Amino acid sequence: MDAKRNIPFGRPILGETEKRLAAEVLEGTVLTHGPRCAEFEEKFAARIGARHAVTVSSCTTGLQLSLMAIDFQRGDEVLVPAETHVATGHAVEHAGGKPVFVDVLRETGNINPVAAEAAITPRTRAIMPVHYLGLPCDMDAILALADKHGLAVIEDCALVVGGDYDGKHPGAIGTTGSFSFYPAKHMTTLEGGMVTTNDGKLEAKLRNLRAFGYDKGLGERKVPGIYDVMALGHNFRMSEVQAAVGIGQLEQLDGFIEARRRNTAILHEGLSGIDAITLFPVKFGKARSACYCVNIMLDGAIDRNECIMQLNAAGVGTSLHYPVPVPLMRYYREKYGYNDGEFPVSEWISGSAISLPVGPHVTADDAHYIVERVRHVLSGNS
Ligand SMILES: Cc1ncc(COP(=O)(O)O)c(C=O)c1O
């Protein structure tokens, strides 16, 4: 058996370019409202194939701003998959809306379009497809639903940099896409996010709402300090240092994604065929995954927590996506009265999955080690 390793679930890789670009910002005087954010936005939009990109402080704030930009009203409803990060639900709550949770598909963990349609009411204003673990949702079905019922499509793209749906990148398909640059993600700006859209009017609203609702940005004021405020905006801006790091990360992104694909292939090859676990596919219909991580759903008879402890003891870092379906988290349960058993597929995933690392910090050799350790732990616990 191989000697113990230390493979965290996620580890950002910051190169010399990121350090040099960040240092240049720190040596200058423009720390925010500057050219680095503009450059990062332009490069990211080109990368995703969206017309516009707007830097923000996180994916969560990007989702909230997206709802505000579509003139969302207090009490409006948004369809949200039950199996997601709490950020997706919280963004709706912060925007004054009501998340209406929908179960996900057993084959992929993505929102179930049939269940979503059944949950539509006269107050439904938007749907938030979350591209679960990097596999794009069935966007044909979601766009058809949105068209039929007049809904905005606010894509949660936190885990999908490098994914593909029928030749398009998520974030360039719906009304808006919101990306996360948290350290464990495909690329990082420490904290941070980006909203993409093909709609120029929405872009202008996003920029306005991101910065207090000022009628004029810093560079547009004829007399410095004179401005008016048009809306109840936020301060959800990204700093110049973060944008500089993001520009450097974009240069490494192809290599990052290639490593994720390679590691995912090694894990799939090594773990498929084990009766005690279920894996989600890397390709499904028109969707090709961005390979954020590999979930293994364990047979109900296996003690998941024991497996996690043993994997961690062997130096294999793990995570959970996600520990509890959002509607069954205490805040949502108490507010809306959701009960166990209402989201059977989400509950199955949350109750049985372990997320394994495939990020670029994981070498091919590490990926083989992960396979070997998972097989060993499963054989001792099934
Ligand atoms: C699906 C999903 N949406 C949103 C977020 C929140 O991203 P951020 O931390 O950039 O707000 C996460 C974080 O992991 C996530 O997994």
The ligand as a MOL file (V3000), in Angstrom:
LIG
                    3D

  0  0  0     0  0            999 V3000
M  V30 BEGIN CTAB
M  V30 COUNTS 16 16 0 0 0
M  V30 BEGIN ATOM
M  V30 1 C -23.6510 26.0430 -6.1760 0
M  V30 2 C -23.0260 27.1820 -5.4130 0
M  V30 3 N -23.5530 28.4160 -5.5340 0
M  V30 4 C -23.0230 29.4690 -4.8790 0
M  V30 5 C -21.9310 29.3240 -4.0450 0
M  V30 6 C -21.4110 30.5170 -3.2980 0
M  V30 7 O -20.2730 31.0570 -3.9110 0
M  V30 8 P -19.5620 32.3120 -3.2380 0
M  V30 9 O -18.7960 31.7880 -2.0600 0
M  V30 10 O -18.6420 32.8540 -4.3040 0
M  V30 11 O -20.6110 33.2840 -2.8610 0
M  V30 12 C -21.3610 28.0670 -3.8780 0
M  V30 13 C -20.1960 27.8990 -2.9970 0
M  V30 14 O -19.5960 26.8710 -2.8990 0
M  V30 15 C -21.9150 26.9630 -4.5850 0
M  V30 16 O -21.4230 25.7240 -4.4330 0
M  V30 END ATOM
M  V30 BEGIN BOND
M  V30 1 1 1 2
M  V30 2 1 2 3
M  V30 3 2 2 15
M  V30 4 2 3 4
M  V30 5 1 4 5
M  V30 6 1 5 6
M  V30 7 2 5 12
M  V30 8 1 6 7
M  V30 9 1 7 8
M  V30 10 2 8 9
M  V30 11 1 8 10
M  V30 12 1 8 11
M  V30 13 1 12 13
M  V30 14 1 12 15
M  V30 15 2 13 14
M  V30 16 1 15 16
M  V30 END BOND
M  V30 END CTAB
M  END
